[in-house]
Structures are given as structure tokens and as C-alpha cells.
Amino acid sequence: VQLVESGGGSVQPGGSLRLSCDAPGRIYAVYVMGWYRQAPGKQRELVATDTGGSTKYADSVKGRFTISRDAAKNTAYLQMNSLKPEDTAVYYCHAVVAVIPGEQDTLWGQGTQVTVSS
């Protein structure tokens, strides 16, 4: 099972983008879905997570980014508004799932580039 991301691209400061992350295939359960990002020369950092019961955001994106999930489709979204140049990074989808009962697997997407520049 592999996560598939889409929706990255280039946008001017103040613009918006929406990222999508699909977990195709047969999955028994999805416990957590979220987004991380990694800018050049920096460590990968948490952007937002959704456990199904609660959401968590990095302080730097609170009020601008919104994570949501479609549980029926095993899909997560990251709506990014009021984008800033410092949001420029490769964004990675992350999920904690059980492909079969009794297992717990951590999955990552391949990454999608988000560039905010005038």
C-alpha cells in the first residue's frame, strides 16, 4: 500500500493550494493521517495531523491551513490559504494504518513540491 499525493504547485504569496492524499488498496483501518514538510536544508517537520477525533497543527500554519479526511475514501486533504514564501517545501503525506487486523504500519507519500514566490 502506498500513499499517493497530488495538488502541489507554484503560487504567489497570499494564494491557496489544496493537497490530496489517497491511500489506495485494501486497508483494515486508518488511525492517523497527516502532512509533514521539508524545506531545503531543514529537517522534516509536522504540519498537521488528523486522528479521526482531533486535529493538530504546527504553530506556523494555525489559522491558515486546514486538514480534513474522507474516511470512506481513506483520503486526506490539506487546504492551504494565505500562503507565505516560508511555506515553500516538499510536502509529504503520512498515515498510520493497519493493512490487516493486528498490524500497525507507517506509510509515507512520495512528496509534492509547494513553491510560494512572487
C-alpha positions in Angstrom: 0.0 0.0 0.0 1.4 3.4 -1.0 0.1 6.9 -0.3 -0.4 9.0 -3.5 -0.3 12.8 -3.2 -1.5 15.4 -5.6 -2.2 19.2 -5.7 1.2 20.8 -5.2 2.5 23.6 -7.4 3.6 27.2 -7.5 1.5 30.1 -6.2 2.1 33.7 -5.3 2.1 34.9 -1.6 -1.4 35.1 -0.3 -2.6 32.4 -2.6 -4.1 29.0 -1.9 -3.5 25.4 -2.7 -5.2 22.1 -1.8 -3.2 18.9 -1.4 -4.8 15.5 -1.5 -3.5 12.2 -0.2 -5.0 8.8 -1.2 -4.4 5.5 0.5 -5.5 3.1 -2.3 -5.9 -0.6 -1.9 -7.5 -2.6 0.8 -6.9 -1.2 4.3 -8.3 -2.6 7.5 -8.1 0.7 9.5 -6.6 4.2 9.2 -5.6 5.6 12.6 -3.8 8.8 11.7 -3.4 10.8 8.5 -1.3 13.9 8.3 1.1 16.1 6.5 4.8 16.9 7.0 7.0 19.2 5.1 10.7 19.6 4.4 12.3 22.8 3.2 15.9 22.8 1.7 18.5 22.5 4.4 15.9 21.9 7.1 14.5 18.9 8.9 11.2 17.4 8.1 8.5 19.0 10.3 4.9 18.2 11.2 2.4 20.4 9.5 -1.0 18.9 10.6 -2.4 15.6 11.7 -5.9 14.2 12.0 -6.5 11.2 14.3 -10.2 11.0 13.4 -11.2 12.5 16.6 -8.9 15.5 16.8 -6.6 17.7 14.7 -3.2 19.2 15.5 -1.3 21.9 13.7 2.1 23.4 13.7 2.0 26.9 15.2 3.3 28.4 12.0 0.2 27.2 10.0 -2.6 27.6 12.5 -5.4 29.7 11.2 -4.2 29.3 7.6 -4.1 25.5 6.9 -7.0 23.0 7.4 -6.6 19.3 7.4 -9.6 17.1 6.7 -10.4 13.5 6.0 -12.8 11.5 3.9 -12.9 8.3 6.0 -15.0 6.4 3.3 -12.3 7.0 0.7 -9.2 6.9 3.0 -8.3 10.3 1.7 -6.8 13.3 3.5 -6.7 16.9 2.3 -4.7 19.9 3.3 -6.3 23.2 2.4 -3.6 25.9 2.5 -4.6 29.5 2.5 -2.7 32.8 2.9 0.5 31.0 1.7 3.8 32.6 2.6 7.2 32.1 1.0 8.3 30.3 4.1 5.7 27.6 3.4 7.8 26.6 0.4 8.8 22.9 0.9 8.2 19.4 -0.2 5.0 18.2 1.5 4.7 14.6 2.5 1.6 12.7 3.4 1.8 10.4 6.3 -0.5 7.7 7.6 -0.6 5.1 10.4 -2.7 2.3 9.2 -3.5 -1.4 9.7 -3.4 -3.2 6.4 -4.6 -6.3 8.2 -6.0 -6.6 11.7 -3.4 -6.6 14.5 -0.8 -4.7 12.5 0.3 -1.1 12.6 2.1 0.3 9.6 3.5 3.8 8.9 3.2 4.9 5.3 4.6 7.9 3.5 3.8 9.5 0.2 6.4 10.4 -2.4 6.2 14.1 -1.7 4.8 17.0 -3.6 6.5 20.4 -4.1 4.8 23.6 -3.0 6.5 26.8 -4.0 5.3 30.2 -2.8 7.0 33.0 -4.7 6.2 36.3 -6.3 
